[in-house]
Amino acid sequence: MRYYSTNRQAPDASLAEAVVRGLAPDKGLYMPERIKLLPKPFFNHIAEMPFKEIAFTVAEEFFGEDVEPDTLRKIVYDTLSFDTPLVQVTENIYSLELFHGPTLAFKDVGARFMARLLGHFIAQSNDKKEVNVLVATSGDTGSAVANGFLGVPGIKVYVLYPHKKVTEIQEKQFTTLGKNITAIEVEGTFDDCQALVKSAFMDKELNAAMKLTSANSINVARFLPQAFYYFYAYAQMVKAGNTDNVVCCVPSGNFGNITAGLFGKKMGLPIKRFIAANNRNDVFLEYLNTGEYRPRPSVATIANAMDVGDPSNFARILDLYKGSHEAICAEISGVSYNDDQIRETIDKTYRNHGYLLDPHGACGFRALEEMLQPGEKGFFLETAHPAKFLDTVEGVIGENVEIPEKLQAFMRGEKQSVVIPPMFSRLKQFLLERQ
Ligand SMILES: *Cc1c(COP(=O)(O)O)cnc(C)c1O
């Protein structure tokens, strides 16, 4: 399969090239040249299929031309070492719990898949030069990528994160690992971190000195595998008796997760429509309302993994719908909630339904509560475990939240980071010195 750039100014790439480069040379995002429609019988039997088999079927459509079936099957099976169960919360609303992986957030799926695929390509390649993964994080990407790549031979990971803008638990998950993982603490915002990573990919001197790639959701190997669990969610909806009028709501920041769902729909997944739930960083909602996309600096919220002012995957959504605002609005609607509304939703849902939401999932749940139409059933993506946002969640419900053992283990580690100002020259100097 060939991959083209959304900016159409760069040559097409193979899967291996697209994965190693991350961003295309013209700063565009790679897109697969074809999205294959899955056959009808697949959907007729999906409710009886195990998650891993569903995922492998979807993976073959994207990666089957480039990775041998046995290898691909192993990558998919290794990636999905945990379940993503659908849990009923109210009569019409279900939660797709994506927090049962090693770092308790959905990004484990994409990060584990990408680490394994990249490891496979490096092992196959004659070029024995080490690959350096640069990743900007607003919290959960860093931990998923760092843990996904920990100890993978031939790969070094640099996690850039905004100083004092991630929770202690999030920070511990990528600053305590050591080995091939380095945490770079940037005295700025997430957008600064993302801009630094983008500058690094564009810098000729740096790219001549070291092989760089990105593990942000700009990387096709990270965002495409996220389609797996949309299919599995649908399978579980069918099992629960909901075949038609299924609505999917995705708490969104960089819009990689929802884009994977939209790819699923293009492959024939019978989801009626999507809702993108935002916190106060709602440039996408504004785009839906006005037809104009105006990126702006992000503001800090309690759903910090969605504090994104210029969602990188917007380019992919535009491309997927051929730039048509009308077509986008026909399949996706949007909504935005402030911190008070998020807190209120966590509180009410816990008291009324006995279900504890994290601040991101709270946006998703509330959107369905407010926007489901008669006859529709919805599921939202519960993107992280509530214990990852301990202060917020405990403050809201006034009770202690049990911390899963996986998280406690991270908390016992010792933080190690390198602090830099948000200046590209400083990042470059640091990276060059490490070569
Ligand atoms: C990353 C993240 C999001 C946003 O996902 P995108 O793919 O960037 O839209 C939402 N919730 C949590 C918990 C996250 O970690």
The ligand as a Gaussian input file, in Angstrom:
#p B3LYP/6-31G(d) Opt

LIG

0 1
 C       -4.995000      11.517000      24.066000
 C       -6.219000      11.492000      24.857000
 C       -7.418000      11.997000      24.330000
 C       -7.491000      12.656000      22.979000
 O       -7.252000      11.757000      21.919000
 P       -6.905000      12.318000      20.463000
 O       -6.609000      11.124000      19.638000
 O       -5.700000      13.202000      20.633000
 O       -8.070000      13.092000      19.997000
 C       -8.551000      11.879000      25.101000
 N       -8.525000      11.340000      26.338000
 C       -7.394000      10.849000      26.864000
 C       -7.420000      10.288000      28.228000
 C       -6.211000      10.910000      26.146000
 O       -5.094000      10.419000      26.679000

